Amino acid sequence: MDDNRVRHLEMIQGVVNRMGQNAFLLKGWTVTLVAGLFVFANTQDIDYKYVAIALLPAIFFWLLDGYFLWQERLFRKLYDAVRKQNNETAADFSMDVRPFYADVHSWLRTCFSITLSLFYLPTIGVIVITLVLVWTK
């Protein structure tokens, strides 16, 4: 394998690593913000408005996390394509993932993947249940 292709693969792997790190940080921020808003709501005699506000970061972080996972999957396809290039093909260092859109589920479908749904659906479910309980109190 030539040096240019190895460098190209390292560039792509760096992007994949950053996408994974971003997704990890988003999950941490989601838990922190939702828990913080619940604590704040509890100190204000459990006002439903503060519980309702917790829905916003949970939903937006879910969509953003889905976007990062979608991009990570696209870059993994790019990595695989570069890895399979024959030695006669020169590495062009392209980071264009558009040719792989057809090979990867859409961004919104990625948001509802098992890995994201198992984290965000229970989180949003807890917020909604708490909101209903506080509202009917």
KOLDOPA-335272 format. One record per residue (C-alpha): x, y, z; chain. Coordinates in nm, 2 decimals, padded with zeros to 4 digits. Example, Ala and Ser with C-alpha at 12.3 -4.5 7.8 and 13.67 -1.06 7.14 Angstrom:
R, xx, yy, zz, cadena
R, 01.23, -00.45, 00.78, A
R, 01.37, -00.11, 00.71, A
END
This chain:
R, xx, yy, zz, cadena
R, 00.00, 00.00, 00.00, A
R, 00.14, 00.34, -00.10, A
R, 00.21, 00.62, 00.15, A
R, -00.05, 00.85, 00.00, A
R, -00.33, 00.60, 00.04, A
R, -00.22, 00.53, 00.40, A
R, -00.23, 00.91, 00.47, A
R, -00.57, 00.94, 00.31, A
R, -00.70, 00.65, 00.52, A
R, -00.56, 00.82, 00.83, A
R, -00.74, 01.14, 00.74, A
R, -01.07, 00.96, 00.71, A
R, -01.01, 00.76, 01.03, A
R, -00.95, 01.09, 01.21, A
R, -01.29, 01.22, 01.09, A
R, -01.46, 00.90, 01.20, A
R, -01.30, 00.93, 01.55, A
R, -01.42, 01.29, 01.58, A
R, -01.77, 01.19, 01.49, A
R, -01.77, 00.92, 01.75, A
R, -01.63, 01.16, 02.01, A
R, -01.90, 01.42, 01.93, A
R, -02.17, 01.16, 01.97, A
R, -02.04, 01.06, 02.31, A
R, -02.02, 01.42, 02.42, A
R, -02.38, 01.49, 02.30, A
R, -02.51, 01.20, 02.51, A
R, -02.33, 01.34, 02.82, A
R, -02.47, 01.69, 02.76, A
R, -02.82, 01.55, 02.71, A
R, -02.81, 01.37, 03.05, A
R, -02.65, 01.68, 03.22, A
R, -02.90, 01.93, 03.08, A
R, -03.21, 01.72, 03.14, A
R, -03.10, 01.63, 03.50, A
R, -03.01, 02.00, 03.56, A
R, -03.35, 02.12, 03.44, A
R, -03.53, 01.86, 03.65, A
R, -03.33, 01.97, 03.96, A
R, -03.41, 02.34, 03.88, A
R, -03.78, 02.25, 03.83, A
R, -03.78, 02.07, 04.16, A
R, -03.65, 02.38, 04.34, A
R, -03.92, 02.59, 04.19, A
R, -04.20, 02.38, 04.33, A
R, -04.19, 02.16, 04.02, A
R, -04.31, 02.40, 03.75, A
R, -04.41, 02.22, 03.43, A
R, -04.25, 02.49, 03.22, A
R, -03.90, 02.38, 03.33, A
R, -03.98, 02.02, 03.27, A
R, -04.11, 02.10, 02.92, A
R, -03.80, 02.30, 02.84, A
R, -03.60, 01.97, 02.90, A
R, -03.76, 01.83, 02.58, A
R, -03.59, 02.08, 02.36, A
R, -03.22, 01.98, 02.43, A
R, -03.32, 01.62, 02.43, A
R, -03.48, 01.64, 02.08, A
R, -03.22, 01.87, 01.93, A
R, -02.93, 01.66, 02.07, A
R, -03.10, 01.34, 01.93, A
R, -03.12, 01.50, 01.58, A
R, -02.76, 01.62, 01.61, A
R, -02.64, 01.28, 01.74, A
R, -02.82, 01.12, 01.44, A
R, -02.64, 01.35, 01.21, A
R, -02.30, 01.26, 01.35, A
R, -02.38, 00.89, 01.33, A
R, -02.50, 00.93, 00.97, A
R, -02.17, 01.12, 00.88, A
R, -01.97, 00.85, 01.06, A
R, -02.13, 00.58, 00.85, A
R, -02.07, 00.78, 00.53, A
R, -01.70, 00.82, 00.62, A
R, -01.67, 00.45, 00.70, A
R, -01.80, 00.38, 00.35, A
R, -01.54, 00.62, 00.21, A
R, -01.27, 00.45, 00.41, A
R, -01.37, 00.11, 00.28, A
R, -01.37, 00.24, -00.08, A
R, -01.02, 00.40, -00.04, A
R, -00.90, 00.08, 00.13, A
R, -01.02, -00.13, -00.17, A
R, -00.85, 00.09, -00.44, A
R, -00.60, -00.08, -00.65, A
R, -00.24, 00.03, -00.64, A
R, -00.26, 00.20, -00.98, A
R, -00.53, 00.44, -00.86, A
R, -00.36, 00.74, -00.71, A
R, -00.50, 00.87, -00.38, A
R, -00.67, 01.20, -00.45, A
R, -00.74, 01.28, -00.08, A
R, -01.10, 01.34, -00.15, A
R, -01.33, 01.36, 00.16, A
R, -01.65, 01.38, -00.05, A
R, -01.90, 01.13, 00.09, A
R, -02.18, 01.22, -00.15, A
R, -02.13, 00.91, -00.37, A
R, -02.22, 00.69, -00.07, A
R, -02.56, 00.85, 00.01, A
R, -02.74, 00.56, -00.16, A
R, -02.54, 00.31, 00.05, A
R, -02.63, 00.45, 00.39, A
R, -02.97, 00.51, 00.55, A
R, -03.10, 00.87, 00.55, A
R, -03.02, 01.11, 00.83, A
R, -03.37, 01.09, 00.98, A
R, -03.37, 00.71, 00.95, A
R, -03.03, 00.70, 01.12, A
R, -03.19, 00.91, 01.41, A
R, -03.42, 00.62, 01.47, A
R, -03.15, 00.35, 01.47, A
R, -03.14, 00.11, 01.76, A
R, -02.83, 00.26, 01.91, A
R, -02.98, 00.61, 01.93, A
R, -03.34, 00.51, 02.00, A
R, -03.24, 00.31, 02.30, A
R, -03.08, 00.62, 02.45, A
R, -03.31, 00.91, 02.35, A
R, -03.66, 00.75, 02.35, A
R, -03.64, 00.65, 02.72, A
R, -03.49, 01.00, 02.80, A
R, -03.78, 01.17, 02.62, A
R, -04.02, 00.92, 02.77, A
R, -03.91, 01.01, 03.12, A
R, -03.95, 01.38, 03.04, A
R, -04.30, 01.34, 02.89, A
R, -04.41, 01.12, 03.19, A
R, -04.28, 01.37, 03.43, A
R, -04.44, 01.65, 03.24, A
R, -04.78, 01.48, 03.25, A
R, -04.75, 01.40, 03.62, A
R, -04.65, 01.76, 03.70, A
R, -04.92, 01.91, 03.48, A
R, -05.20, 01.69, 03.63, A
R, -05.08, 01.76, 03.99, A
END
